[in-house]
Amino acid sequence: MSIVRPFKGLRPRPEYAGQVAAPPYDVLSSDEARAMAAGNPISFLHVNKPEIDFPPDQDPTAPAVYEAGRKNLQALVDRGVMCRDTSPCLYLYRLTWRGRSQTGLWALTSCDEYNRNLIKKHEHTRPAKVSDRADHMETLGAQVGPVFSCFRHNEEIRRLFDHVKKVPPMIDITTEQGVRHELWVISHRDTLDSLAAAFGRLPYLYIADGHHRSAAAAEVAGRRAAKNPHHSGDEHYNFFMNVIFPDDELRILPYNRVVRSLNGMTLEELFARAGDTFTFAPSDAPVEPQKPYEFGLYAAGRWYRMSARPGKVAAAGPAEAIDSAVLTRHFLTPYLGIKDIRTDDRIDFVGGIRGVNELERLVDSGAFAIAFSLFPATVDQLLAVADAGEVMPPKSTWFEPKLRSGLVVNYLDE
């Protein structure tokens, strides 16, 4: 089963929602967040990235920074910018971008189900990042950014979503990136019960983005349980904010690569050495791959279509079959000498939202010698990796559009 639980969400008043709502904490650097929030004292960046209110050299994990985030959240309440629902609600959240929409349920999900892998993961987490978000959450006494998850699409749930959307949303804003964000508040008991029952029949949920937020919520639940001699598992702190979308509405963009050197070779030597595994065909236009195991390669001012030769890149499991893994295992490691893309400073990653023109710019600038455009991973691949208990290759999924933080907040104490 998949538990979805209503809660008394803290929300911006509709007239302030456009100023409050902000990107997730991990999408922007501190400097980018500082620039975005400049002149806007009610931006939620003052809550989910409170280091922006300190000098640039401030340690963002210092207790004083978390405390500033708590005070900034309370200030939004004290000023009447945000108000809390008086009864537990669920929320329906629709994002529309470039002619496509995705609609998800904003609810609380279970830390116990997360720990038992009924909410499935596909990424490793880093302890320092988990501790950062857990300490931030504990100090604020609130979860301020939702996890982004999905479920295998279900017609019963789709009908319930359509029923909720028959009335105008409570919040309707469009960001400077052209993404429309709509939020419906669901308080009717019959609809709450119907949604809980429908989700309860799903065997699994799958985290798409937000592995550190979910791990931090589980960490906080564990901390609080250890201090509670009467812990039952049903306490409010045992649940975390999650926006859950049907898998067939999600969009993954490619996560492209740029590399600083050719490992001591000329481009011609590189092509010759890799020629047993790949073919390289010059292209007069930028290459945006349209099928698996096809890559765009840009170097020395020219694009090439790079394709795996049949039978040369067989994969042992669903994670190894993803294009980013194929590129690493069969090209970056054997020919460019990059053994660990997590730690090698010769490689960097460019989200598909920036387009292939960004790859050209980075190479033409001289900062990088070669760039690769990739066919994006699919949601089906992500689910297959999670079902197999495997881990996606690093930097393989770039979801767009991004959820906005600050549209709903969950206090850890009811």
N, C-alpha and C positions, 0 to 999 in steps of 0.2 A: 504493500500500500504506500501511498504518498500523502503525508499529512500536509494540508494547507490550513493555516490558522489565521483568523481575523485578529486585528489589533487596533488600538486607539492611536492612529497615526497623527503625527504632528505635520501639518501642511502649510505652505504659504497661502495667504489669502490670494484669490485669483488675480487681483490687480497688481500684486507684487511678484507673481510667479516668474515672470520673464527676467526680473532682476536677480532673483534668488537662485534659480536653477543654474547649476554649474557642471562642468565635466567631472568625471570620476577623478579621485585623488591621484591615480597613477597614470593618467593620460598626459598631464602637463608636468614639466619641470617646475621647480619653485620659482624660477625667474619668469617663465611663461605665465604661471598662475598669478604672480605679482602684477604683471603687466595687464592681464585680463581683468583683474579685480580693481585696478586703479580707478579711483573716482566712484566706486560702487561699494559703499559700506555694508550693503545687505547681500552682497554676493556670497553664496554658500562656500566659496573658496576660503573665506575667513574661518570656516568651521572645519572643512575636511583637509585643508592645507594651511593651518594657522601659522606656519613659519613665515608666511608672506607678510605678517605684521611685525616681523623682527628684522634686524640687519641681515644682509645676504649671507654672512658667515655663520649664522646661527645654526646650531645642531637641531635638525627638525624633530629628533626623537627625545629632546630634553623635556622633563616634566613640565617646565614653565610653558612650553609650546602647547602641550596637550591642554594645560589649564586655560590658556588663552582661547583654544577652540571651544572649551566648555562655556567660558564667559561669552564668547561671540554667539553661540547657540542660544544661550539664555537671553542675550540682548535682543535677538530676533523675536523671542516670545514677549519680552517686556515691552517692546515697541509696538506690538500688535501686528508685526509682519507675518508671523506664523501662529497658528492656533491648532489646538488638538481636538480631534473628534471625541465626542463624549461617550460613544459606544463603540465596540469593536467592529471594524469594517475590513472588507477586502477592497482592492483597488484594481481597476483595469487600465492598462497603460498601452497606448498605441503610438508608434513612431512611424512617420511617413517621410520617405526620402527618395528622390529621383524616381517618383512614380510607383514606388512599392511601399507597402505597409506591413508591419508586424505588430501583433497584439498579444500582450502577455498579462498574466495575473500577478499583481504585486501583493505578496502574502508573506506570512511567516512559515518557514519550514523547519524541520526538526534536526537539531544537532545529533540526536541519537541515530536518526536515519542516515545522517552524514557519516557518523562514525562507523556504522554498519555497512557502509557502501551501498545503501539503497539510493542515496544521492551520489551518483558516480562521478569520478574525477578523471582527468586525462593529463594532468600536469603535476610535476613535483613542486613543492613550495620551499621557500628559503626561510629558515628559522628567524632571521633578523627581521624580515618583512612581516612575518606573522606576529612577532612580538611587538613591532611598531603599531600595527593596526589593533592588536589586543589592548595595548596600553592606552592608545587613543580612545578606544571604545569604553574601556573601564573608567577613564577620567571623565569623559563626557556623560557616562551613564546612558549611552544611546548608541544605536547603530545608525550611521548617517549615510551609508552608501550601500545600495542593494547588490547582491550577487545576481548574475545574469545566467539563467539556466534554460533548459528546454525539455520537452517531452515529445514522444512520438505522437504525431498529430492524431486527433481523436474527434470524431464528428459530434459527439455529445457535448464536449467542451466547446467546440466551435459554435454550436447553436446557443449555448449559454452566453458566450461572449457576444454574439450578435444580438441577443436579447438585451443585454446591458447597454449596448451601443445605440439603441433606439432613441435614447434621450441625449441631449447635448452634454458634452463633458463638463466637468467642474473647472478644469484648467485646460487652456488651449493656447499654446505659445509656439512660435517659430523662431529658431535660433539663427544666428548670423551665418551658420553653415547650411541653412536651408532645410533643416530638419524640423518637422512639425511634431510636437509632443502634446498628446491629449491624455487627460486623466479623468476617469470616472470613479466616483465613490459609491461603493456597494454596501448598503446598510440593511436592505430588506432581508428579513430572516429566511424566507423561502429560497431566495437566490443564494444567500450565504450557504445554506444547507445543501442546495443542489450542487454548487461548485465543490464544496468539501467532499460530497459523496462521489462526484465524478472523478476528482483527482485521487480520491482514496482507492479507486479501482486501477490506477496506474501502478505498475510494478516498480518503476524507477523514474527518477529525474536525473538529468545530466547537466553538470556545470559546464557552461560554455566559456564564461569569463568571470573572474572573481575568485580564483582558488585561494588567494591569500585572505580575502575578506571572510570566506566561509571557514577557513582554518582558524582564523582569529576568533570568530564567533564561538567555535567549538572550544578553543583555548579558554576564552572567558567563561563559558559554561562550566568547564572543568574546574577553573579556579573557584568559582562561586559554589559549586557543588562540594568541594573540599572543605569549605568554610561553613557549610550548612548541615548540621547534624540531622536535620529532618528532610534532607533532599529526597524528593520523590520522582524527579524526572519530568514533572509536569509544570515546573516553575517557568515563568515567562522568560528567564534568561537562557532556557534550553532551546530557544528558537531564534532564527535569524531571518532578516529580510531577504527576499528572493523575488525576482521577476522572472516568470516562467512562460516561455513562448513555445508554440508548436514548431517542431523542427522544420516543417516545409515552408515556413515564412522567413527563416533566417538567411542571412547573406554573409558569406565569408569572402573577403578580398585577399588577393595574394600578399604574401610577406616576402618581399624581394631582398636580394643580397648584393652587397658591394664589397670588393676585396682590394686591398691597398697595393698588392704587388703580384707579379706573375711567377713568383718563386724562382727567380733567376733565369727564366726562359723568355724567349721572344714569343709573340703570339703564334707565329708559324710553328715553332717548336712545340708549343702547348697543344695546338691542333693535331700535330703529327703524333704526339705521345698518346693523346686521348682518342685517336681515330679508330681504334679497335672497338671502343665502347659507344662513341657518339659520332654522328655526322654533323658537319657545319656548313650551312648554305648561306651565302651573303644575302642580305635583305635591304631593299631600298627604303623601307619604312620600319619604324619601331616594331618590335615583335612582342605581342601580348599573347602568350600561349593559349590555345583553344582546346587542348586535349592533354591528358596525362603524359608525362615523360617527354614533353616538348618544352624547351626553354628558350628564352631570348637571351642572347649574349651581346653585350655592347663593350667594345674596346677600340682604342685608336680611332675614334670618330666614326665607327661603323657598326651596324647591327648584323647579327648572324642568327639564323634559326638552328638551334642545337637540338638534335633529336637522338634519343637512345636507340641503338640498333636492336632489332628484335632478338629477344632471348638473352640480352646482356645484363639486365638489371632485375632479375628475379628477386622477389621479396619473401622473407620467411614468415611474416606476419603483417597484420593491418598497419602497424606503425611504420614498418620499413617500406611499405608500399606507397607512402605519401611522397609527393614530388620533392619536398624539401629534404627528406631523408635520402632519396635517390641521389639528389645533387651532392649532398655531403659525402655519402659513402662511395660514390663512383666517380666523383670529379674533384671536389674541394679537398678531400683528404689525400687521395693518391697522387694528384698532380699539383695542387697548390700547397700541399703540406699542412693543411688546417685540420688538426686532429680533434680539437674540442671547440666547437663554435661558441660555447658559453664563455670561454676564457681567452681565446685568441684575439688579440687586439687588432689583427690585420683584417678582420671581417666586421661589417656592420650590417644593419637591417633597416629596410625602408618599407613602411606600411603601404599597401596598395592604394590607399586613399591619395597618396602623393603622385601616383601615376608614373609612367615610364619616363616622362620628361625629367623627373627628378633624378633618375638613374643617369641619364645623359649629362645633366648638370654636374653631378658629383664626379663623374669620370673626366669630363672636359675641364673641370677645375684643377685637375692634377692631384687631388686628394686621394683618389682611388684609380686603380689601373683597369679594373674590369667589373662589370655589373651583370647580374642575372635577373631576368624577370621569370616568374614561376606561374604555372597553372595552380589556381588556388585549391587548397584542401576543401573537401565537401563536408557537409554536416553528416552525411552517412558515414564517411570515413571516421569522423570524430566519434560517433556513437559506436562504431565497430571497435575502435581502439579502447574506448571506455568499457565496453562489454567484455573485451578480452583481458581486461586488467592491465593493459599496457599504458605507456605514456607517449603522448604526441612528441614528435621531434621539436626541439626548441624553436621558438619564433615561427610557428607554422600557421597560426590562425590570426587574422585581423578582422574582427567583427565591426561592421558598420550597419546602421548608425550606432553611436554610443549612447548608453542610458545617461540621463542627467541625475545628478545627486541633488538632494534638497527638496524634491517634490513630495517625498514622504520620509519621515524619520520615525524610528521605533525606539522608545525608551526601554531600557533593560528592566525597569520596574514598572509594573502596571499602575 
